Amino acid sequence: MLLKRASTGANVKKLQTRLGLTANGIFGAETEEKVKPWQAQNGLLADGIVGNATWIKLFPQLPADDRWIRLKGVFPSK
């Protein structure tokens, strides 16, 4: 999972909804500026980029299997 400025799509809408923003599916300046303080308040690097660590903290209710799917590509395949 990697969402940053200029990312688009359903996961951006989920992120925006979770942050209380209008969910237009476009990761722009407003979304980035909402992500940064959220990351800082949750002990993450406040860079405005939503990687796996930010996503998992934003959505802790996801089943563990979904978390591993989102991490695909981070760990080498066997």
C-alpha positions in Angstrom: 0.0 0.0 0.0 1.4 3.3 -1.0 -0.8 6.4 -1.3 0.6 9.9 -1.8 -0.1 13.1 -3.6 -1.6 12.4 -7.1 -2.8 8.9 -6.1 -6.4 8.2 -7.1 -9.0 5.5 -6.6 -11.1 3.6 -4.0 -8.3 3.4 -1.4 -7.9 7.1 -1.5 -11.7 7.5 -0.9 -11.4 5.1 2.1 -8.5 7.2 3.5 -10.4 10.5 3.0 -13.5 9.1 4.6 -11.5 7.8 7.6 -9.9 11.3 8.0 -13.2 13.1 7.8 -12.6 14.6 4.4 -14.9 14.7 1.3 -14.1 11.4 -0.5 -13.4 12.4 -4.0 -10.7 9.8 -4.6 -8.0 12.2 -5.5 -5.0 12.5 -3.0 -4.3 16.2 -3.2 -2.9 18.9 -0.9 -5.9 18.8 1.5 -5.6 15.0 2.0 -1.8 15.3 2.5 -2.2 18.1 5.1 -4.7 16.0 7.0 -2.5 12.9 6.9 0.6 14.6 8.4 -0.8 15.6 11.8 -2.6 12.2 12.0 0.7 10.4 11.5 2.4 12.6 14.1 -0.3 12.0 16.6 0.0 8.2 16.1 3.7 7.9 16.4 4.5 7.7 12.7 6.8 9.6 10.5 4.7 12.6 9.5 5.6 12.7 5.8 2.1 12.7 4.3 2.6 9.4 2.5 0.3 6.6 3.5 2.4 3.4 3.5 1.7 0.1 5.2 2.3 1.3 8.7 0.0 4.3 8.4 -2.7 2.2 6.6 -2.6 -0.5 9.4 -2.9 2.1 12.1 -5.8 3.9 10.2 -7.7 0.6 9.8 -6.8 -1.6 12.8 -10.0 -3.5 12.4 -8.8 -5.2 9.2 -8.3 -8.9 9.6 -4.6 -9.9 9.7 -4.9 -11.7 6.4 -5.8 -8.4 4.7 -2.8 -6.7 6.3 -0.5 -9.3 4.7 -2.1 -8.8 1.4 -1.5 -5.1 1.7 2.2 -5.8 2.5 2.7 -7.9 -0.7 5.8 -6.7 -2.4 7.4 -5.5 0.8 8.7 -9.0 1.6 10.6 -11.1 -1.0 8.6 -14.0 -2.5 9.9 -17.5 -1.9 
